[in-house]
Amino acid sequence: IEKSNTVEHRALLEKCAATALSSKLVSHQKGFFSKMVVDAVLLLDDLLPLNMIGIKKVNGGALEDSILVDGVSFKKTFSYAGFEMQPKKYNNPKIALLNIELELKAERDNAEVRVKSVSEYQKIVDAEWNILYEKLDLIHKSGVQVVLSKLPIGDVATQYFADRDMFCAGRVPEEDLKRTMKACGGSVMSTAHDLTDSVLGRCEYFEEKQIGGERFNIFTGCPNAKTCTFILRGGAEQFLEETERSLHDAIMIVRRTIKNDSVVAGGGAIEMELSRALRDYSRSIAGKEQLLIGAIAKALEVIPRQLCDNAGFDATNILNKLRQKHAQGFSWYGVDINKEDISDNFEACVWEPAVVKINALTAASEATCLILSVDETIKNPKSGDGQPPMGRGMGRPM
């Protein structure tokens, strides 16, 4: 695959994604999703880490309403009163990623505190409040505008942040918090005392936005790692699940195509060509190996035969046509499901990464060698193979 021409390379990646999607439920939208998948993969770093692509699902709306966010996005978490007063948009905010509870906790059931007077009890209550307010003051003084925490942020803290034009979200799922950390920088802190600039994250723009029936927190322009998030729309939940699985397949194919830049024609074409080459080669060998090579050549024809069976075609007829074409030197001819015939699958852009075929052949050869190396099998005798005793029938005399 030629990578120097970016326009052609992109078009080729879109074709690969569309091929992966054409057998799925979302095949009617494959033009829309293939562009989105290629955009998503090209947004990533050179290593193309799969965990930096998030997929979120929102019921309702059409599939075409799905969007790709160039950054981190997750569903609005549970929030307390006072949340409505917080700003919902920031430019270049500092982001604190915490693992701290910012709420007053009820005492443990088995804790016992003995006090002699009301004033002593008041001191305990004040101490609790002071601890909470000290944490909140420290967070505010660090200049943070967006506070994300893995643990709950209570109503007092929510109102406190709202009064100071800060945004907070508690109970953020760990996966989303880690992705935000990788993308925006900073680190997850378990104390409010060391909130310096080096441990805070940054992004160009933060917004809370309504998507369907849900609200989403969206971070874009992340400076550190490149990341993106699919927000899928659709009717039923099962359909969205299926769409996610389909997109996962397409993403894997596009990643594979970028990493391994050699492809072969699919649809049984490469198997037929290998089968022909092995048959020709086997005839040049005098010993028993000729039979082995011929058997492997015959085994390779299973793939196009299975494709024909799956599509309901006459396998014998199509395989005969394929053998003729490959013998004439047309090496990329394979099964064409749409026309119930054979066609040049390289032209039709039915491609597969060569590394997949290499791995499949290696695995098949190893499995065959293993089976052939087994010279004896031991059969476990059936336990208690004697006949069960005859039972007394109903009303049978003693």
C-alpha positions as CSV (number, residue, x, y, z in Angstrom):
1,I,0.0,0.0,0.0
2,E,1.3,3.4,-1.0
3,K,1.3,5.8,2.0
4,S,2.9,8.9,0.5
5,N,-0.3,10.1,-1.2
6,T,-2.5,10.9,1.8
7,V,-5.7,11.4,-0.2
8,E,-5.4,8.0,-1.9
9,H,-4.3,6.3,1.4
10,R,-7.3,7.7,3.2
11,A,-9.7,6.6,0.4
12,L,-8.1,3.1,0.6
13,L,-8.6,3.0,4.4
14,E,-12.3,4.0,3.9
15,K,-12.7,1.2,1.4
16,C,-11.3,-1.3,3.9
17,A,-13.6,0.0,6.7
18,A,-16.6,-0.2,4.3
19,T,-15.7,-3.8,3.4
20,A,-15.7,-4.7,7.1
21,L,-19.1,-3.1,7.6
22,S,-20.8,-4.4,4.5
23,S,-21.8,-7.7,6.1
24,K,-23.1,-6.1,9.3
25,L,-26.5,-4.7,10.4
26,V,-25.3,-1.1,9.7
27,S,-24.3,-1.9,6.1
28,H,-26.7,0.7,4.8
29,Q,-24.8,3.4,6.7
30,K,-21.3,2.1,5.8
31,G,-20.4,5.2,3.8
32,F,-21.1,7.4,6.9
33,F,-19.4,5.1,9.4
34,S,-16.4,4.2,7.4
35,K,-15.4,7.9,7.2
36,M,-16.0,8.2,10.9
37,V,-13.9,5.1,11.7
38,V,-11.0,6.3,9.6
39,D,-11.1,9.8,11.2
40,A,-11.1,8.1,14.6
41,V,-8.0,5.9,13.9
42,L,-6.1,8.7,12.2
43,L,-6.7,11.0,15.2
44,L,-4.7,8.5,17.4
45,D,-0.9,8.4,18.1
46,D,1.5,6.3,16.0
47,L,1.0,3.3,18.2
48,L,-2.8,3.4,17.6
49,P,-3.8,2.4,21.2
50,L,-7.3,0.9,21.1
51,N,-8.2,2.0,24.6
52,M,-7.9,5.7,23.5
53,I,-11.1,5.3,21.4
54,G,-14.1,5.5,23.6
55,I,-17.6,4.4,22.5
56,K,-20.7,5.8,24.2
57,K,-24.2,4.9,23.4
58,V,-27.3,7.2,23.6
59,N,-30.8,5.7,22.9
60,G,-33.0,7.7,20.5
61,G,-32.3,9.5,17.3
62,A,-31.1,8.1,13.9
63,L,-27.8,6.3,13.3
64,E,-26.7,9.3,11.2
65,D,-27.0,11.5,14.3
66,S,-23.9,9.7,15.7
67,I,-20.9,12.0,16.2
68,L,-17.2,11.7,16.7
69,V,-15.7,13.9,19.4
70,D,-12.0,14.8,18.9
71,G,-11.2,14.4,22.6
72,V,-12.7,12.7,25.7
73,S,-16.4,12.6,26.3
74,F,-18.5,10.9,29.0
75,K,-22.0,10.9,30.3
76,K,-22.9,13.5,33.0
77,T,-22.5,11.8,36.4
78,F,-24.8,11.9,39.3
79,S,-25.0,15.4,40.8
80,Y,-26.5,17.3,43.7
81,A,-28.4,20.5,44.0
82,G,-26.4,23.6,43.1
83,F,-25.1,21.9,39.9
84,E,-27.3,24.0,37.7
85,M,-25.6,27.2,38.8
86,Q,-22.1,26.0,37.6
87,P,-20.8,27.3,34.3
88,K,-21.0,24.7,31.5
89,K,-18.3,26.0,29.2
90,Y,-14.6,26.9,29.7
91,N,-11.8,27.9,27.5
92,N,-8.3,26.5,28.5
93,P,-9.5,25.3,31.9
94,K,-7.2,23.6,34.5
95,I,-8.5,20.2,35.4
96,A,-8.1,18.5,38.7
97,L,-8.4,14.7,38.7
98,L,-9.1,13.4,42.2
99,N,-9.7,10.3,44.1
100,I,-11.2,12.1,47.2
101,E,-14.7,12.1,48.7
102,L,-15.9,15.6,49.0
103,E,-18.9,15.1,51.2
104,L,-19.7,14.6,54.9
105,K,-19.9,10.9,55.7
106,A,-22.2,9.3,58.2
107,E,-20.2,7.7,61.1
108,R,-19.4,4.0,60.8
109,D,-21.9,1.9,62.6
110,N,-19.4,0.4,64.9
111,A,-17.7,3.7,65.8
112,E,-18.3,5.0,69.3
113,V,-17.6,8.5,70.4
114,R,-18.3,9.4,74.1
115,V,-18.9,13.1,74.9
116,K,-19.8,14.7,78.2
117,S,-21.3,17.9,76.9
118,V,-23.0,19.5,73.9
119,S,-20.0,21.7,73.3
120,E,-17.7,18.7,72.9
121,Y,-20.2,17.2,70.4
122,Q,-20.2,20.5,68.6
123,K,-16.4,20.4,68.3
124,I,-16.6,17.0,66.6
125,V,-19.2,18.3,64.1
126,D,-17.1,21.5,63.5
127,A,-14.0,19.4,62.9
128,E,-15.8,17.4,60.2
129,W,-16.9,20.6,58.5
130,N,-13.5,22.1,58.8
131,I,-11.8,19.1,57.1
132,L,-14.2,19.3,54.2
133,Y,-13.9,23.1,53.8
134,E,-10.1,22.9,54.0
135,K,-10.1,20.5,51.1
136,L,-12.4,22.7,49.1
137,D,-10.3,25.8,49.9
138,L,-7.1,24.1,48.7
139,I,-8.8,23.0,45.5
140,H,-10.1,26.5,44.8
141,K,-6.7,28.1,45.6
142,S,-4.9,25.9,43.1
143,G,-6.8,27.8,40.3
144,V,-8.7,24.7,39.0
145,Q,-11.9,25.3,37.0
146,V,-13.0,21.7,36.4
147,V,-12.9,19.1,39.2
148,L,-13.4,15.4,38.4
149,S,-13.4,12.8,41.1
150,K,-13.7,9.0,41.1
151,L,-15.6,9.3,44.4
152,P,-18.8,11.2,45.2
153,I,-18.9,15.0,45.5
154,G,-21.6,16.0,47.9
155,D,-24.2,18.8,47.9
156,V,-22.1,21.2,50.1
157,A,-19.1,20.9,47.8
158,T,-21.3,21.2,44.6
159,Q,-22.7,24.5,45.9
160,Y,-19.3,25.7,47.1
161,F,-17.9,25.2,43.6
162,A,-20.9,26.8,41.9
163,D,-20.4,29.9,44.0
164,R,-16.9,30.2,42.7
165,D,-17.7,29.5,39.0
166,M,-16.1,26.0,39.1
167,F,-17.5,22.9,37.5
168,C,-17.4,19.5,39.3
169,A,-18.3,15.9,38.5
170,G,-18.2,13.1,41.0
171,R,-18.4,9.3,40.6
172,V,-16.6,9.5,37.2
173,P,-16.0,5.9,35.9
174,E,-12.4,4.9,36.2
175,E,-12.0,4.1,32.5
176,D,-13.1,7.7,31.6
177,L,-10.9,9.3,34.3
178,K,-7.8,7.4,33.1
179,R,-8.5,8.4,29.5
180,T,-8.9,12.1,30.6
181,M,-5.7,11.8,32.5
182,K,-3.8,10.4,29.4
183,A,-5.3,13.0,27.1
184,C,-5.2,16.1,29.2
185,G,-2.1,15.4,31.3
186,G,-1.9,15.6,35.1
187,S,-2.4,12.7,37.5
188,V,-5.1,11.3,39.7
189,M,-4.5,12.8,43.2
190,S,-5.6,11.2,46.5
191,T,-5.0,14.4,48.5
192,A,-6.0,18.0,48.0
193,H,-2.7,19.3,49.5
194,D,-0.3,19.1,46.5
195,L,-2.4,20.5,43.7
196,T,0.4,22.2,41.7
197,D,0.4,22.9,38.0
198,S,2.4,19.8,37.3
199,V,-0.4,17.5,38.4
200,L,-3.3,19.4,36.8
201,G,-4.6,18.5,33.3
202,R,-5.4,21.0,30.6
203,C,-7.5,21.2,27.5
204,E,-8.5,23.9,25.0
205,Y,-12.2,23.7,25.5
206,F,-14.6,22.1,27.9
207,E,-18.3,21.9,27.4
208,E,-21.3,20.2,28.9
209,K,-23.8,19.5,26.1
210,Q,-27.2,17.9,25.6
211,I,-27.1,14.8,23.3
212,G,-30.5,13.1,23.0
213,G,-31.8,12.5,26.4
214,E,-28.4,12.6,28.1
215,R,-26.0,15.4,29.0
216,F,-22.3,14.8,28.1
217,N,-19.1,16.4,29.4
218,I,-16.8,17.0,26.4
219,F,-13.1,17.8,26.6
220,T,-11.6,18.9,23.2
221,G,-8.1,20.1,22.2
222,C,-6.3,17.7,24.6
223,P,-2.5,18.4,24.5
224,N,-1.0,15.1,25.6
225,A,-2.2,11.9,24.1
226,K,-4.5,11.9,21.1
227,T,-7.9,10.4,21.8
228,C,-11.4,10.4,20.4
229,T,-14.9,9.3,21.4
230,F,-17.8,7.9,19.4
231,I,-21.2,8.9,20.6
232,L,-23.6,6.5,18.9
233,R,-27.3,7.2,18.4
234,G,-30.0,4.7,17.5
235,G,-33.3,3.1,18.5
236,A,-33.1,-0.1,20.5
237,E,-30.4,-0.9,22.9
238,Q,-29.6,-4.2,21.2
239,F,-29.1,-2.4,17.9
240,L,-26.7,0.0,19.5
241,E,-24.7,-2.9,21.0
242,E,-24.5,-4.5,17.5
243,T,-23.4,-1.2,16.0
244,E,-20.6,-0.9,18.6
245,R,-19.4,-4.4,17.7
246,S,-19.5,-3.6,14.0
247,L,-17.5,-0.4,14.5
248,H,-15.0,-2.3,16.6
249,D,-14.4,-4.7,13.7
250,A,-13.9,-1.8,11.3
251,I,-11.5,0.0,13.7
252,M,-9.4,-3.2,14.0
253,I,-9.2,-3.6,10.2
254,V,-8.2,0.1,9.7
255,R,-5.5,-0.2,12.4
256,R,-4.2,-3.4,10.9
257,T,-4.1,-1.9,7.4
258,I,-2.1,1.1,8.7
259,K,0.3,-1.0,10.7
260,N,0.8,-3.8,8.1
261,D,0.8,-2.3,4.7
262,S,0.5,-5.5,2.6
263,V,-2.9,-6.8,1.5
264,V,-4.2,-9.7,-0.5
265,A,-7.5,-10.2,-2.3
266,G,-10.1,-11.9,-0.2
267,G,-13.2,-13.9,-1.1
268,G,-11.1,-17.1,-1.5
269,A,-8.8,-15.6,-4.2
270,I,-5.6,-16.0,-2.3
271,E,-6.5,-19.6,-1.2
272,M,-7.2,-20.6,-4.8
273,E,-3.9,-19.1,-6.0
274,L,-1.9,-20.8,-3.2
275,S,-3.7,-24.1,-4.0
276,R,-2.7,-23.8,-7.7
277,A,0.9,-23.0,-6.8
278,L,1.1,-25.9,-4.4
279,R,-0.4,-28.4,-6.9
280,D,2.1,-27.3,-9.6
281,Y,4.9,-27.6,-7.1
282,S,3.8,-31.0,-5.9
283,R,4.2,-32.5,-9.3
284,S,7.9,-31.7,-9.4
285,I,8.5,-33.9,-6.3
286,A,8.9,-37.7,-6.6
287,G,8.5,-38.9,-3.0
288,K,5.5,-39.2,-0.7
289,E,5.8,-35.5,0.0
290,Q,3.9,-35.0,-3.3
291,L,0.7,-36.4,-1.6
292,L,1.2,-34.2,1.5
293,I,1.6,-31.0,-0.6
294,G,-1.4,-32.0,-2.8
295,A,-3.5,-32.6,0.4
296,I,-2.7,-29.1,1.6
297,A,-3.6,-27.7,-1.8
298,K,-6.9,-29.4,-1.6
299,A,-7.5,-28.3,2.0
300,L,-7.1,-24.6,0.9
301,E,-10.0,-24.9,-1.4
302,V,-12.3,-25.3,1.7
303,I,-12.4,-21.5,2.1
304,P,-14.0,-20.6,-1.3
305,R,-16.2,-23.7,-1.1
306,Q,-17.5,-22.6,2.3
307,L,-18.1,-19.1,0.9
308,C,-20.2,-20.6,-1.9
309,D,-22.1,-22.8,0.6
310,N,-22.8,-19.9,2.9
311,A,-24.2,-17.8,0.0
312,G,-26.2,-20.8,-1.3
313,F,-24.3,-21.1,-4.6
314,D,-23.3,-24.3,-6.5
315,A,-19.8,-24.7,-5.1
316,T,-18.6,-27.3,-7.6
317,N,-19.5,-25.0,-10.6
318,I,-17.8,-21.9,-9.1
319,L,-14.7,-23.8,-8.0
320,N,-14.3,-25.2,-11.5
321,K,-14.5,-21.6,-12.9
322,L,-11.9,-20.4,-10.3
323,R,-9.5,-23.2,-11.1
324,Q,-9.7,-22.4,-14.8
325,K,-9.1,-18.6,-14.2
326,H,-6.1,-19.2,-11.8
327,A,-4.6,-21.7,-14.3
328,Q,-4.7,-19.0,-16.9
329,G,-2.8,-16.6,-14.6
330,F,-5.6,-14.5,-13.2
331,S,-4.4,-14.7,-9.6
332,W,-6.9,-12.3,-7.9
333,Y,-10.1,-14.1,-9.0
334,G,-12.4,-15.1,-6.1
335,V,-16.0,-15.7,-5.3
336,D,-18.4,-12.8,-6.0
337,I,-21.3,-13.1,-3.6
338,N,-23.4,-10.3,-5.3
339,K,-23.3,-11.7,-8.8
340,E,-23.3,-15.4,-7.9
341,D,-20.2,-15.7,-10.0
342,I,-16.4,-15.1,-9.9
343,S,-14.7,-11.7,-10.2
344,D,-11.4,-9.9,-9.8
345,N,-11.6,-9.3,-6.0
346,F,-8.6,-7.0,-6.1
347,E,-10.5,-4.6,-8.4
348,A,-13.6,-5.1,-6.4
349,C,-11.6,-4.0,-3.3
350,V,-12.4,-7.1,-1.3
351,W,-9.0,-7.1,0.5
352,E,-7.6,-8.8,3.6
353,P,-4.4,-7.9,5.5
354,A,-1.6,-10.4,4.4
355,V,-0.6,-10.9,8.1
356,V,-4.0,-12.4,8.8
357,K,-3.5,-15.0,6.1
358,I,0.0,-15.7,7.2
359,N,-1.1,-16.3,10.8
360,A,-4.0,-18.5,9.7
361,L,-1.7,-20.7,7.5
362,T,0.9,-21.0,10.3
363,A,-1.8,-21.9,12.9
364,A,-3.3,-24.5,10.5
365,S,0.1,-26.1,9.8
366,E,0.9,-26.3,13.5
367,A,-2.4,-27.9,14.3
368,T,-2.0,-30.4,11.5
369,C,1.6,-31.3,12.7
370,L,0.3,-31.7,16.2
371,I,-2.4,-34.1,15.2
372,L,0.0,-36.1,13.0
373,S,2.5,-36.4,15.8
374,V,0.0,-38.2,18.0
375,D,0.7,-41.9,17.4
376,E,-1.7,-43.4,19.9
377,T,-4.8,-42.4,21.7
378,I,-6.1,-43.9,25.0
379,K,-9.8,-44.4,25.4
380,N,-11.3,-44.2,28.8
381,P,-13.5,-47.3,29.4
382,K,-17.1,-46.5,30.3
383,S,-17.5,-46.5,34.0
384,G,-19.8,-49.3,35.2
385,D,-20.6,-50.8,31.7
386,G,-22.5,-53.8,33.3
387,Q,-26.2,-53.8,32.6
388,P,-28.3,-52.1,35.3
389,P,-30.2,-54.6,37.4
390,M,-33.8,-55.3,36.4
391,G,-36.2,-53.3,38.5
392,R,-39.4,-54.7,39.9
393,G,-42.2,-53.7,37.7
394,M,-45.5,-52.4,39.1
395,G,-47.6,-55.0,40.7
396,R,-44.9,-57.7,40.1
397,P,-45.2,-60.5,42.7
398,M,-42.2,-60.9,45.1
